[in-house]
Amino acid sequence: MPESDHSQELEQPAARSVIRSLVPILVINGVLPIILYQVLTGHGVAEVPALVAGSVLLVASRLLFYGLFAATFMPTMTDGRRAQRTAVALQNAGRS
């Protein structure tokens, strides 16, 4: 049996780049809500509203991420020509 071709294997990312990509996620999802909670409760805000404010921060970050993701990677439907080309391509693919 021939040996597997190693040139087709995917390269594993370096540990440093993986950690570097996780830092913003950990800061936004972990550190900022805790800091916000500590600041708000330190200024006399009750625990429940402080926790709600932290969760609003998390929801806002998710909406921002998915909004940017959708705007960047998903085709826009306001471009009539693109929508028309896509419809024609799908029709032609169905005929094949």
MORA-V319987 format. One record per pair of residues at least 6 apart in sequence whose ideal C-beta (glycine too) atoms are under 8 Angstrom apart, sorted by the first residue. I is the first residue (numbers start at 0). J is the second residue. If there is no record, write none. Layout:
BEGIN
[[I;J] [I;J]]
END
This chain:
BEGIN
[[27;60] [28;57] [28;60] [31;56] [32;53] [32;54] [32;56] [32;57] [33;53] [35;49] [35;52] [35;53] [35;56] [36;49] [36;50] [36;52] [36;53] [39;48] [39;49] [39;52] [40;46] [40;49] [44;52] [74;81] [74;85] [75;81] [76;82]]
END
